[in-house]
Amino acid sequence: MWVIKDDTHNLCYSWDSANQQPNMEAHMARIDEVKTIMAHLEDDMDKFYNKGNKAAGTRARKHLQDLKNLAQVIRKEIQAKKNAG
């Protein structure tokens, strides 16, 4: 088993080498991370659109990019599991 630490989002992903798949803990951590990113995104979108805070717009764009990247990781894991049978 190996572990990847993501300092950007304070997450830790682990891989179950026996099954060649990320373990359930890693899947749940990713779901929690999606929720966290969405909460930050909501706050910054409100600040940008309703309060005119331009820096919040920049942060919102970063959150959206983080969400896109995380979604891609999840998509690849799902596809790998599907292909494994």
C-alpha positions as CSV (number, residue, x, y, z in Angstrom):
1,M,0.0,0.0,0.0
2,W,1.2,3.5,-0.8
3,V,0.0,6.9,0.3
4,I,0.0,10.3,-1.5
5,K,-0.3,13.4,0.6
6,D,-2.0,16.3,-1.1
7,D,-0.8,19.4,0.8
8,T,-2.9,21.7,-1.3
9,H,-6.1,20.3,0.2
10,N,-4.8,18.5,3.2
11,L,-5.8,15.1,1.9
12,C,-4.1,11.7,2.0
13,Y,-4.8,9.2,-0.7
14,S,-3.9,5.5,-0.3
15,W,-3.6,2.7,-2.7
16,D,-4.4,-0.9,-2.0
17,S,-1.7,-2.8,-3.9
18,A,-3.4,-6.2,-3.4
19,N,-6.5,-5.0,-5.4
20,Q,-4.7,-2.5,-7.5
21,Q,-7.3,0.1,-6.6
22,P,-7.6,3.1,-4.3
23,N,-9.3,1.9,-1.1
24,M,-12.7,3.1,0.2
25,E,-11.0,5.6,2.5
26,A,-9.5,7.4,-0.5
27,H,-12.8,7.4,-2.3
28,M,-14.6,9.0,0.7
29,A,-11.8,11.5,1.1
30,R,-12.3,12.6,-2.5
31,I,-16.0,13.0,-2.0
32,D,-15.3,15.1,1.1
33,E,-12.9,17.2,-0.9
34,V,-15.5,17.8,-3.6
35,K,-17.8,19.1,-0.9
36,T,-15.1,21.3,0.7
37,I,-14.2,22.8,-2.7
38,M,-17.9,23.5,-3.4
39,A,-18.4,25.2,-0.1
40,H,-15.4,27.5,-0.7
41,L,-16.6,28.1,-4.2
42,E,-20.1,29.1,-3.0
43,D,-18.6,31.6,-0.6
44,D,-16.3,33.2,-3.1
45,M,-19.0,33.3,-5.8
46,D,-21.2,35.2,-3.4
47,K,-18.4,37.6,-2.6
48,F,-17.6,38.2,-6.2
49,Y,-21.1,38.6,-7.6
50,N,-22.9,40.2,-4.7
51,K,-20.1,42.2,-3.0
52,G,-17.9,43.0,-6.0
53,N,-14.8,41.4,-4.5
54,K,-12.5,40.8,-7.5
55,A,-10.0,38.7,-5.6
56,A,-12.9,36.3,-4.7
57,G,-13.5,35.9,-8.5
58,T,-9.9,34.7,-8.8
59,R,-10.3,32.3,-5.9
60,A,-13.6,31.0,-7.4
61,R,-11.8,30.3,-10.7
62,K,-9.1,28.4,-8.8
63,H,-11.7,26.4,-6.9
64,L,-13.3,25.5,-10.3
65,Q,-10.0,24.3,-11.7
66,D,-9.4,22.2,-8.5
67,L,-12.8,20.7,-8.9
68,K,-12.1,19.9,-12.6
69,N,-8.8,18.2,-11.7
70,L,-10.3,16.2,-8.9
71,A,-13.3,15.2,-11.1
72,Q,-10.8,13.9,-13.7
73,V,-9.0,11.7,-11.1
74,I,-12.3,10.3,-9.9
75,R,-13.4,9.7,-13.5
76,K,-10.2,7.7,-14.3
77,E,-10.7,5.6,-11.2
78,I,-14.3,4.8,-12.1
79,Q,-13.3,3.9,-15.7
80,A,-10.4,1.7,-14.4
81,K,-12.8,-0.2,-12.1
82,K,-15.3,-0.6,-14.9
83,N,-12.6,-2.0,-17.3
84,A,-11.3,-4.4,-14.6
85,G,-14.6,-6.1,-14.6
